[in-house]
Amino acid sequence: MATDIDEPLAPYTHDQPEYARAFGTFLTHTDEKSKTLEWLTNLVNGLRSHGLFVDAGAGDGSMTAGLAKLFDRTIAIEPNSALRAELARRCPEAEVIGAPLGDARIASAADFVLCSHVLYYIPQHDWTDTLERLTSWLGAHGVAVVLLANSNADVIALARDFFGGNIDLSPAVQEFKARHNDFEIAMQTQNCEVVVDDLESACTLTRLFLSDYPDWGRNVTRRRVEDYVRSHFTDPRGYRLSIDQDALSLRRQVQ
């Protein structure tokens, strides 16, 4: 971080080593990945068929690899070239598409489509269209799942307090429901957290979470981050952030 406590901080960028280190700190200290993989595995095991899995925004492939083994074929969409290298290493059998989600073409009907924590990078007014695109790739018995941080989670309140605005999946779900009466739609909230035992790691995670937002400005300083962490995330175990997530599932009704 900056040496001057009142100097503006820069956001982490995905193609830099500092982002990878910060993300590694997150993975080491959160229960989100294990809980999510367990829930998704149980859902996938209940599918009628396991031909094609599409991971729409696969990132470094950490989640993709855990699910790809349950399917005959995997397509992983990831426009970030830095993340694609690790994705290809973890999922060598997957077909990797480097196009943005809105430009990706999926010719085969999918049994399962996953879009995990990707909507942050898409304007909210385009979320309903994104849901339509994801579901358009489904076969007759396929299921699409969208994961996004719950609007009441600390990780979202953090960005709201720094930058204003809000993230809420509900309006897009309601609009999708109004457009399509042929889908079974369910949403549940999964309770997850990240816990670290030192201030430096907590500040690193705070900066990591804020880096995903385009509204980063000069008001993000070391002092403000530290003050926020101490006042909002102090916990008997050290520092804790809730990262509860909404799990939206969309399944076409079979006539």
SULZIWO-V320562 format. One line per field, one symbol per residue. psi: psi as a letter, one per 30 degrees, with the letter a starting at -180 (. if undefined). burial: + if it has 24 or more other C-alpha atoms within 12 Angstrom, else -. Layout:
psi=???
burial=???
This chain:
psi=lkekfgkklklkkfgkeeeeeeeeeeefglgeeeeeeeeeeeeefflelhdkkjjiifbggeeeeffefflekkkjkjfjeefeeeeeefiffkjkkglleffkkjflkkfkkkjjhfffgkkffgeeeeeeeefffkaeglkkkkkkkkfflefeeeeeeefaalkjfeeeeeeeeefjggkkkkklkkkllkklgleeeeeeeeeeefffkfgkaffjleeeeeeeeeffgklffckkkkhkkkjkkjkkkk.
burial=+-------++++++----+--++-++--+++++--++-+++-++--+-++++++++++++++++++++-++-++++++++--++--++-++--+++++--++-+-+--+++++++++++++-----+++++++++++++++++++++++++++++++++--+---+++++-++--+------+-+---++++++++--+-+++++++++++++--+---+++-+++-++--++-----++++++++++++++---
